[in-house]
């Protein structure tokens, strides 16, 4: 298979010195093979805080309490959850069911403190609750029901 693969020519594009906004635009432009789902595409609109969101998805809350499927980590569910949490905790009147609109609003109006506060809140929450099956079910049920609204 390696020999066969080496026989093909691949096109490569190099974009040097890109900032996060340009990278997000390039991801949307080059994603022409398997379409991104709504959460993944929305994530490309929050370039100003993408790194902070990814760091929050590594919080112990998402490993110990929020036990959504591993596929959720791949398909953008965790990033959507974090974005929704920031909106609901810091700007509840700006919450929108449409993830793309919510992420665009956060990108333009949020501040780093909003994300740091959420990370701190999730850490404190994880340390203060008993990690039982019932607690995990509660957090999963709350998010699943909010997606259906």
Secondary structure, 3 states (H helix, E strand, C coil): CHHHHHCCCCCCCCCCCCCHHHHHHHHHHHCCCCCCCHHHHHHCCCHHHHHHHHHHCCCHHHHHHCCCCHHHHHCCHHHHHHHHHHHHHHCHHHCCCCHHHHHHHHHHHCCHHHHHHHHHHHHHHHHHCCCCHHHHHHHHHHHHHHHCC
